[in-house]
């Protein structure tokens, strides 16, 4: 499969946006209290984003 320069830039842009979002989410999670983390964890688990463990 070949990629042209536009597709490569789009992919790079998507990767960059993904990294930015991850950093923002990490920062927000670091600020949560234990009870908030537990609620978030439960919500993510019930939606299938996390597995037991």
PQR file of N, CA, C, O and H, with PARSE charges and radii, in Angstrom:
ATOM      1  N   UNK A   1       0.848  -1.180   0.000 -0.4000 1.5000
ATOM      2  CA  UNK A   1       0.000   0.000   0.000 -0.0000 2.0000
ATOM      3  C   UNK A   1       0.890   1.238   0.000  0.5500 1.7000
ATOM      4  O   UNK A   1       1.818   1.346   0.802 -0.5500 1.4000
ATOM      5  N   UNK A   2       0.610   2.144  -0.879 -0.4000 1.5000
ATOM      6  CA  UNK A   2       1.403   3.376  -0.950 -0.0000 2.0000
ATOM      7  C   UNK A   2       0.664   4.503  -0.257  0.5500 1.7000
ATOM      8  O   UNK A   2      -0.566   4.532  -0.215 -0.5500 1.4000
ATOM      9  H   UNK A   2      -0.143   2.056  -1.531  0.4000 1.0000
ATOM     10  N   UNK A   3       1.427   5.418   0.279 -0.4000 1.5000
ATOM     11  CA  UNK A   3       0.832   6.614   0.882 -0.0000 2.0000
ATOM     12  C   UNK A   3       1.449   7.829   0.221  0.5500 1.7000
ATOM     13  O   UNK A   3       2.655   7.875  -0.020 -0.5500 1.4000
ATOM     14  H   UNK A   3       2.426   5.395   0.245  0.4000 1.0000
ATOM     15  N   UNK A   4       0.627   8.794  -0.063 -0.4000 1.5000
ATOM     16  CA  UNK A   4       1.173  10.031  -0.606 -0.0000 2.0000
ATOM     17  C   UNK A   4       1.507  10.981   0.535  0.5500 1.7000
ATOM     18  O   UNK A   4       1.249  10.675   1.699 -0.5500 1.4000
ATOM     19  H   UNK A   4      -0.353   8.756   0.133  0.4000 1.0000
ATOM     20  N   UNK A   5       2.070  12.113   0.209 -0.4000 1.5000
ATOM     21  CA  UNK A   5       2.485  13.061   1.259 -0.0000 2.0000
ATOM     22  C   UNK A   5       1.306  13.576   2.066  0.5500 1.7000
ATOM     23  O   UNK A   5       1.430  13.780   3.274 -0.5500 1.4000
ATOM     24  H   UNK A   5       2.280  12.362  -0.736  0.4000 1.0000
ATOM     25  N   UNK A   6       0.163  13.791   1.422 -0.4000 1.5000
ATOM     26  CA  UNK A   6      -1.007  14.276   2.141 -0.0000 2.0000
ATOM     27  C   UNK A   6      -1.470  13.252   3.172  0.5500 1.7000
ATOM     28  O   UNK A   6      -1.739  13.597   4.323 -0.5500 1.4000
ATOM     29  H   UNK A   6       0.062  13.625   0.441  0.4000 1.0000
ATOM     30  N   UNK A   7      -1.561  11.997   2.755 -0.4000 1.5000
ATOM     31  CA  UNK A   7      -1.992  10.935   3.674 -0.0000 2.0000
ATOM     32  C   UNK A   7      -1.007  10.799   4.827  0.5500 1.7000
ATOM     33  O   UNK A   7      -1.417  10.620   5.973 -0.5500 1.4000
ATOM     34  H   UNK A   7      -1.342  11.717   1.821  0.4000 1.0000
ATOM     35  N   UNK A   8       0.273  10.880   4.539 -0.4000 1.5000
ATOM     36  CA  UNK A   8       1.288  10.774   5.593 -0.0000 2.0000
ATOM     37  C   UNK A   8       1.140  11.927   6.579  0.5500 1.7000
ATOM     38  O   UNK A   8       1.241  11.723   7.789 -0.5500 1.4000
ATOM     39  H   UNK A   8       0.606  11.025   3.608  0.4000 1.0000
ATOM     40  N   UNK A   9       0.900  13.144   6.069 -0.4000 1.5000
ATOM     41  CA  UNK A   9       0.717  14.297   6.959 -0.0000 2.0000
ATOM     42  C   UNK A   9      -0.541  14.157   7.794  0.5500 1.7000
ATOM     43  O   UNK A   9      -0.555  14.513   8.973 -0.5500 1.4000
ATOM     44  H   UNK A   9       0.818  13.309   5.086  0.4000 1.0000
ATOM     45  N   UNK A  10      -1.596  13.638   7.185 -0.4000 1.5000
ATOM     46  CA  UNK A  10      -2.841  13.426   7.913 -0.0000 2.0000
ATOM     47  C   UNK A  10      -2.617  12.447   9.052  0.5500 1.7000
ATOM     48  O   UNK A  10      -3.092  12.666  10.166 -0.5500 1.4000
ATOM     49  H   UNK A  10      -1.585  13.349   6.228  0.4000 1.0000
ATOM     50  N   UNK A  11      -1.903  11.380   8.781 -0.4000 1.5000
ATOM     51  CA  UNK A  11      -1.602  10.389   9.802 -0.0000 2.0000
ATOM     52  C   UNK A  11      -0.770  11.008  10.924  0.5500 1.7000
ATOM     53  O   UNK A  11      -1.044  10.782  12.103 -0.5500 1.4000
ATOM     54  H   UNK A  11      -1.517  11.202   7.876  0.4000 1.0000
ATOM     55  N   UNK A  12       0.255  11.795  10.551 -0.4000 1.5000
ATOM     56  CA  UNK A  12       1.076  12.461  11.556 -0.0000 2.0000
ATOM     57  C   UNK A  12       0.222  13.394  12.404  0.5500 1.7000
ATOM     58  O   UNK A  12       0.385  13.462  13.623 -0.5500 1.4000
ATOM     59  H   UNK A  12       0.477  11.978   9.593  0.4000 1.0000
ATOM     60  N   UNK A  13      -0.683  14.109  11.759 -0.4000 1.5000
ATOM     61  CA  UNK A  13      -1.554  15.023  12.471 -0.0000 2.0000
ATOM     62  C   UNK A  13      -2.461  14.261  13.439  0.5500 1.7000
ATOM     63  O   UNK A  13      -2.669  14.699  14.571 -0.5500 1.4000
ATOM     64  H   UNK A  13      -0.816  14.054  10.769  0.4000 1.0000
ATOM     65  N   UNK A  14      -2.998  13.127  12.999 -0.4000 1.5000
ATOM     66  CA  UNK A  14      -3.837  12.304  13.866 -0.0000 2.0000
ATOM     67  C   UNK A  14      -3.037  11.803  15.062  0.5500 1.7000
ATOM     68  O   UNK A  14      -3.524  11.819  16.192 -0.5500 1.4000
ATOM     69  H   UNK A  14      -2.830  12.772  12.079  0.4000 1.0000
ATOM     70  N   UNK A  15      -1.816  11.362  14.810 -0.4000 1.5000
ATOM     71  CA  UNK A  15      -0.959  10.880  15.896 -0.0000 2.0000
ATOM     72  C   UNK A  15      -0.665  12.002  16.885  0.5500 1.7000
ATOM     73  O   UNK A  15      -0.676  11.785  18.096 -0.5500 1.4000
ATOM     74  H   UNK A  15      -1.421  11.349  13.891  0.4000 1.0000
ATOM     75  N   UNK A  16      -0.406  13.186  16.373 -0.4000 1.5000
ATOM     76  CA  UNK A  16      -0.116  14.342  17.224 -0.0000 2.0000
ATOM     77  C   UNK A  16      -1.336  14.682  18.077  0.5500 1.7000
ATOM     78  O   UNK A  16      -1.212  14.895  19.283 -0.5500 1.4000
ATOM     79  H   UNK A  16      -0.397  13.362  15.389  0.4000 1.0000
ATOM     80  N   UNK A  17      -2.514  14.732  17.453 -0.4000 1.5000
ATOM     81  CA  UNK A  17      -3.743  15.026  18.194 -0.0000 2.0000
ATOM     82  C   UNK A  17      -3.993  13.970  19.259  0.5500 1.7000
ATOM     83  O   UNK A  17      -4.416  14.292  20.370 -0.5500 1.4000
ATOM     84  H   UNK A  17      -2.614  14.559  16.473  0.4000 1.0000
ATOM     85  N   UNK A  18      -3.734  12.714  18.925 -0.4000 1.5000
ATOM     86  CA  UNK A  18      -3.912  11.621  19.885 -0.0000 2.0000
ATOM     87  C   UNK A  18      -2.996  11.814  21.094  0.5500 1.7000
ATOM     88  O   UNK A  18      -3.426  11.674  22.239 -0.5500 1.4000
ATOM     89  H   UNK A  18      -3.391  12.453  18.023  0.4000 1.0000
ATOM     90  N   UNK A  19      -1.731  12.137  20.827 -0.4000 1.5000
ATOM     91  CA  UNK A  19      -0.780  12.360  21.920 -0.0000 2.0000
ATOM     92  C   UNK A  19      -1.200  13.534  22.792  0.5500 1.7000
ATOM     93  O   UNK A  19      -1.091  13.459  24.016 -0.5500 1.4000
ATOM     94  H   UNK A  19      -1.381  12.251  19.897  0.4000 1.0000
ATOM     95  N   UNK A  20      -1.676  14.609  22.189 -0.4000 1.5000
ATOM     96  CA  UNK A  20      -2.147  15.758  22.965 -0.0000 2.0000
ATOM     97  C   UNK A  20      -3.305  15.369  23.875  0.5500 1.7000
ATOM     98  O   UNK A  20      -3.330  15.732  25.051 -0.5500 1.4000
ATOM     99  H   UNK A  20      -1.764  14.670  21.195  0.4000 1.0000
ATOM    100  N   UNK A  21      -4.254  14.636  23.331 -0.4000 1.5000
ATOM    101  CA  UNK A  21      -5.400  14.207  24.131 -0.0000 2.0000
ATOM    102  C   UNK A  21      -4.976  13.298  25.275  0.5500 1.7000
ATOM    103  O   UNK A  21      -5.486  13.422  26.389 -0.5500 1.4000
ATOM    104  H   UNK A  21      -4.235  14.341  22.376  0.4000 1.0000
ATOM    105  N   UNK A  22      -4.057  12.396  25.013 -0.4000 1.5000
ATOM    106  CA  UNK A  22      -3.565  11.505  26.064 -0.0000 2.0000
ATOM    107  C   UNK A  22      -2.927  12.319  27.184  0.5500 1.7000
ATOM    108  O   UNK A  22      -3.180  12.060  28.361 -0.5500 1.4000
ATOM    109  H   UNK A  22      -3.643  12.295  24.109  0.4000 1.0000
ATOM    110  N   UNK A  23      -2.102  13.301  26.826 -0.4000 1.5000
ATOM    111  CA  UNK A  23      -1.457  14.136  27.853 -0.0000 2.0000
ATOM    112  C   UNK A  23      -2.477  14.915  28.672  0.5500 1.7000
ATOM    113  O   UNK A  23      -2.340  15.033  29.890 -0.5500 1.4000
ATOM    114  H   UNK A  23      -1.896  13.511  25.870  0.4000 1.0000
ATOM    115  N   UNK A  24      -3.505  15.450  28.002 -0.4000 1.5000
ATOM    116  CA  UNK A  24      -4.541  16.197  28.717 -0.0000 2.0000
ATOM    117  C   UNK A  24      -5.320  15.280  29.657  0.5500 1.7000
ATOM    118  O   UNK A  24      -5.621  15.653  30.791 -0.5500 1.4000
ATOM    119  H   UNK A  24      -3.616  15.354  27.013  0.4000 1.0000
ATOM    120  N   UNK A  25      -5.638  14.097  29.184 -0.4000 1.5000
ATOM    121  CA  UNK A  25      -6.376  13.137  30.013 -0.0000 2.0000
ATOM    122  C   UNK A  25      -5.522  12.696  31.199  0.5500 1.7000
ATOM    123  O   UNK A  25      -6.017  12.621  32.324 -0.5500 1.4000
ATOM    124  H   UNK A  25      -5.394  13.794  28.263  0.4000 1.0000
ATOM    125  N   UNK A  26      -4.246  12.404  30.958 -0.4000 1.5000
ATOM    126  CA  UNK A  26      -3.354  12.017  32.054 -0.0000 2.0000
ATOM    127  C   UNK A  26      -3.295  13.106  33.125  0.5500 1.7000
ATOM    128  O   UNK A  26      -3.354  12.816  34.320 -0.5500 1.4000
ATOM    129  H   UNK A  26      -3.844  12.464  30.044  0.4000 1.0000
ATOM    130  N   UNK A  27      -3.179  14.346  32.692 -0.4000 1.5000
ATOM    131  CA  UNK A  27      -3.104  15.460  33.645 -0.0000 2.0000
ATOM    132  C   UNK A  27      -4.400  15.549  34.464  0.5500 1.7000
ATOM    133  O   UNK A  27      -4.362  15.730  35.681 -0.5500 1.4000
ATOM    134  H   UNK A  27      -3.131  14.582  31.721  0.4000 1.0000
ATOM    135  N   UNK A  28      -5.531  15.421  33.788 -0.4000 1.5000
ATOM    136  CA  UNK A  28      -6.816  15.499  34.479 -0.0000 2.0000
ATOM    137  C   UNK A  28      -6.973  14.353  35.477  0.5500 1.7000
ATOM    138  O   UNK A  28      -7.460  14.560  36.588 -0.5500 1.4000
ATOM    139  H   UNK A  28      -5.561  15.274  32.800  0.4000 1.0000
ATOM    140  N   UNK A  29      -6.569  13.160  35.090 -0.4000 1.5000
ATOM    141  CA  UNK A  29      -6.695  11.986  35.962 -0.0000 2.0000
ATOM    142  C   UNK A  29      -5.812  12.144  37.196  0.5500 1.7000
ATOM    143  O   UNK A  29      -6.201  11.743  38.292 -0.5500 1.4000
ATOM    144  H   UNK A  29      -6.174  12.991  34.187  0.4000 1.0000
ATOM    145  N   UNK A  30      -4.639  12.719  37.026 -0.4000 1.5000
ATOM    146  CA  UNK A  30      -3.734  12.935  38.157 -0.0000 2.0000
ATOM    147  C   UNK A  30      -4.340  13.847  39.215  0.5500 1.7000
ATOM    148  O   UNK A  30      -3.947  13.781  40.380 -0.5500 1.4000
ATOM    149  H   UNK A  30      -4.322  13.045  36.136  0.4000 1.0000
ATOM    150  N   UNK A  31      -5.291  14.697  38.831 -0.4000 1.5000
ATOM    151  CA  UNK A  31      -5.906  15.641  39.760 -0.0000 2.0000
ATOM    152  C   UNK A  31      -7.106  15.057  40.509  0.5500 1.7000
ATOM    153  O   UNK A  31      -7.594  15.669  41.459 -0.5500 1.4000
ATOM    154  H   UNK A  31      -5.610  14.750  37.885  0.4000 1.0000
ATOM    155  N   UNK A  32      -7.588  13.877  40.091 -0.4000 1.5000
ATOM    156  CA  UNK A  32      -8.799  13.301  40.685 -0.0000 2.0000
ATOM    157  C   UNK A  32      -8.546  12.742  42.082  0.5500 1.7000
ATOM    158  O   UNK A  32      -7.449  12.282  42.399 -0.5500 1.4000
ATOM    159  H   UNK A  32      -7.192  13.381  39.319  0.4000 1.0000
ATOM    160  N   UNK A  33      -9.577  12.794  42.897 -0.4000 1.5000
ATOM    161  CA  UNK A  33      -9.546  12.161  44.222 -0.0000 2.0000
ATOM    162  C   UNK A  33      -9.769  10.667  44.034  0.5500 1.7000
ATOM    163  O   UNK A  33     -10.220  10.228  42.976 -0.5500 1.4000
ATOM    164  H   UNK A  33     -10.468  13.168  42.640  0.4000 1.0000
ATOM    165  N   UNK A  34      -9.450   9.886  45.068 -0.4000 1.5000
ATOM    166  CA  UNK A  34      -9.594   8.432  44.989 -0.0000 2.0000
ATOM    167  C   UNK A  34     -11.017   8.027  44.622  0.5500 1.7000
ATOM    168  O   UNK A  34     -11.207   7.154  43.775 -0.5500 1.4000
ATOM    169  H   UNK A  34      -9.083  10.243  45.927  0.4000 1.0000
ATOM    170  N   UNK A  35     -12.007   8.637  45.238 -0.4000 1.5000
ATOM    171  CA  UNK A  35     -13.391   8.265  44.946 -0.0000 2.0000
ATOM    172  C   UNK A  35     -13.750   8.562  43.486  0.5500 1.7000
ATOM    173  O   UNK A  35     -14.505   7.815  42.864 -0.5500 1.4000
ATOM    174  H   UNK A  35     -11.852   9.346  45.926  0.4000 1.0000
ATOM    175  N   UNK A  36     -13.208   9.650  42.947 -0.4000 1.5000
ATOM    176  CA  UNK A  36     -13.451   9.993  41.548 -0.0000 2.0000
ATOM    177  C   UNK A  36     -12.754   9.000  40.609  0.5500 1.7000
ATOM    178  O   UNK A  36     -13.296   8.618  39.572 -0.5500 1.4000
ATOM    179  H   UNK A  36     -12.594  10.257  43.452  0.4000 1.0000
ATOM    180  N   UNK A  37     -11.546   8.594  40.996 -0.4000 1.5000
ATOM    181  CA  UNK A  37     -10.829   7.592  40.213 -0.0000 2.0000
ATOM    182  C   UNK A  37     -11.566   6.255  40.216  0.5500 1.7000
ATOM    183  O   UNK A  37     -11.651   5.579  39.191 -0.5500 1.4000
ATOM    184  H   UNK A  37     -11.105   8.904  41.838  0.4000 1.0000
ATOM    185  N   UNK A  38     -12.088   5.890  41.363 -0.4000 1.5000
ATOM    186  CA  UNK A  38     -12.845   4.639  41.452 -0.0000 2.0000
ATOM    187  C   UNK A  38     -14.086   4.693  40.564  0.5500 1.7000
ATOM    188  O   UNK A  38     -14.405   3.720  39.882 -0.5500 1.4000
ATOM    189  H   UNK A  38     -12.019   6.440  42.196  0.4000 1.0000
ATOM    190  N   UNK A  39     -14.781   5.824  40.572 -0.4000 1.5000
ATOM    191  CA  UNK A  39     -15.971   5.980  39.732 -0.0000 2.0000
ATOM    192  C   UNK A  39     -15.590   5.924  38.249  0.5500 1.7000
ATOM    193  O   UNK A  39     -16.274   5.280  37.454 -0.5500 1.4000
ATOM    194  H   UNK A  39     -14.522   6.615  41.127  0.4000 1.0000
ATOM    195  N   UNK A  40     -14.516   6.589  37.888 -0.4000 1.5000
ATOM    196  CA  UNK A  40     -14.044   6.569  36.508 -0.0000 2.0000
ATOM    197  C   UNK A  40     -13.643   5.159  36.101  0.5500 1.7000
ATOM    198  O   UNK A  40     -13.975   4.703  35.007 -0.5500 1.4000
ATOM    199  H   UNK A  40     -13.960   7.113  38.534  0.4000 1.0000
ATOM    200  N   UNK A  41     -12.937   4.479  36.975 -0.4000 1.5000
ATOM    201  CA  UNK A  41     -12.508   3.113  36.712 -0.0000 2.0000
ATOM    202  C   UNK A  41     -13.704   2.194  36.494  0.5500 1.7000
ATOM    203  O   UNK A  41     -13.712   1.391  35.561 -0.5500 1.4000
ATOM    204  H   UNK A  41     -12.668   4.849  37.864  0.4000 1.0000
ATOM    205  N   UNK A  42     -14.705   2.309  37.345 -0.4000 1.5000
ATOM    206  CA  UNK A  42     -15.904   1.488  37.222 -0.0000 2.0000
ATOM    207  C   UNK A  42     -16.615   1.773  35.898  0.5500 1.7000
ATOM    208  O   UNK A  42     -17.043   0.850  35.204 -0.5500 1.4000
ATOM    209  H   UNK A  42     -14.699   2.961  38.103  0.4000 1.0000
ATOM    210  N   UNK A  43     -16.735   3.039  35.561 -0.4000 1.5000
ATOM    211  CA  UNK A  43     -17.397   3.428  34.319 -0.0000 2.0000
ATOM    212  C   UNK A  43     -16.652   2.873  33.101  0.5500 1.7000
ATOM    213  O   UNK A  43     -17.266   2.341  32.176 -0.5500 1.4000
ATOM    214  H   UNK A  43     -16.387   3.788  36.124  0.4000 1.0000
ATOM    215  N   UNK A  44     -15.344   3.001  33.113 -0.4000 1.5000
ATOM    216  CA  UNK A  44     -14.544   2.499  31.992 -0.0000 2.0000
ATOM    217  C   UNK A  44     -14.617   0.979  31.906  0.5500 1.7000
ATOM    218  O   UNK A  44     -14.653   0.418  30.811 -0.5500 1.4000
ATOM    219  H   UNK A  44     -14.845   3.433  33.865  0.4000 1.0000
ATOM    220  N   UNK A  45     -14.639   0.315  33.053 -0.4000 1.5000
ATOM    221  CA  UNK A  45     -14.735  -1.143  33.076 -0.0000 2.0000
ATOM    222  C   UNK A  45     -16.067  -1.611  32.513  0.5500 1.7000
ATOM    223  O   UNK A  45     -16.114  -2.534  31.699 -0.5500 1.4000
ATOM    224  H   UNK A  45     -14.609   0.771  33.943  0.4000 1.0000
ATOM    225  N   UNK A  46     -17.158  -0.971  32.947 -0.4000 1.5000
ATOM    226  CA  UNK A  46     -18.480  -1.395  32.491 -0.0000 2.0000
ATOM    227  C   UNK A  46     -18.690  -1.115  30.997  0.5500 1.7000
ATOM    228  O   UNK A  46     -19.509  -1.765  30.348 -0.5500 1.4000
ATOM    229  H   UNK A  46     -17.120  -0.221  33.608  0.4000 1.0000
ATOM    230  N   UNK A  47     -17.950  -0.152  30.463 -0.4000 1.5000
ATOM    231  CA  UNK A  47     -18.066   0.151  29.034 -0.0000 2.0000
ATOM    232  C   UNK A  47     -17.083  -0.653  28.197  0.5500 1.7000
ATOM    233  O   UNK A  47     -17.076  -0.544  26.970 -0.5500 1.4000
ATOM    234  H   UNK A  47     -17.284   0.376  30.990  0.4000 1.0000
ATOM    235  N   UNK A  48     -16.243  -1.469  28.859 -0.4000 1.5000
ATOM    236  CA  UNK A  48     -15.321  -2.317  28.139 -0.0000 2.0000
ATOM    237  C   UNK A  48     -13.993  -1.699  27.774  0.5500 1.7000
ATOM    238  O   UNK A  48     -13.232  -2.281  27.000 -0.5500 1.4000
ATOM    239  H   UNK A  48     -16.249  -1.557  29.855  0.4000 1.0000
ATOM    240  N   UNK A  49     -13.693  -0.512  28.323 -0.4000 1.5000
ATOM    241  CA  UNK A  49     -12.427   0.138  28.038 -0.0000 2.0000
ATOM    242  C   UNK A  49     -11.285  -0.413  28.893  0.5500 1.7000
ATOM    243  O   UNK A  49     -10.113  -0.266  28.547 -0.5500 1.4000
ATOM    244  H   UNK A  49     -14.311  -0.040  28.951  0.4000 1.0000
ATOM    245  N   UNK A  50     -11.641  -1.049  30.012 -0.4000 1.5000
ATOM    246  CA  UNK A  50     -10.655  -1.628  30.917 -0.0000 2.0000
ATOM    247  C   UNK A  50     -11.065  -3.060  31.222  0.5500 1.7000
ATOM    248  O   UNK A  50     -12.239  -3.426  31.158 -0.5500 1.4000
ATOM    249  H   UNK A  50     -12.593  -1.168  30.292  0.4000 1.0000
ATOM    250  N   UNK A  51     -10.046  -3.863  31.558 -0.4000 1.5000
ATOM    251  CA  UNK A  51     -10.302  -5.232  31.982 -0.0000 2.0000
ATOM    252  C   UNK A  51      -9.959  -5.367  33.453  0.5500 1.7000
ATOM    253  O   UNK A  51      -9.244  -4.538  34.017 -0.5500 1.4000
ATOM    254  H   UNK A  51      -9.093  -3.565  31.610  0.4000 1.0000
ATOM    255  N   UNK A  52     -10.476  -6.419  34.066 -0.4000 1.5000
ATOM    256  CA  UNK A  52     -10.174  -6.650  35.486 -0.0000 2.0000
ATOM    257  C   UNK A  52      -8.676  -6.832  35.663  0.5500 1.7000
ATOM    258  O   UNK A  52      -7.977  -7.365  34.801 -0.5500 1.4000
ATOM    259  H   UNK A  52     -11.056  -7.092  33.609  0.4000 1.0000
ATOM    260  N   UNK A  53      -8.215  -6.369  36.810 -0.4000 1.5000
ATOM    261  CA  UNK A  53      -6.823  -6.634  37.112 -0.0000 2.0000
ATOM    262  C   UNK A  53      -6.098  -5.546  37.712  0.5500 1.7000
ATOM    263  O   UNK A  53      -4.910  -5.682  38.002 -0.5500 1.4000
ATOM    264  H   UNK A  53      -8.783  -5.936  37.511  0.4000 1.0000
TER
END
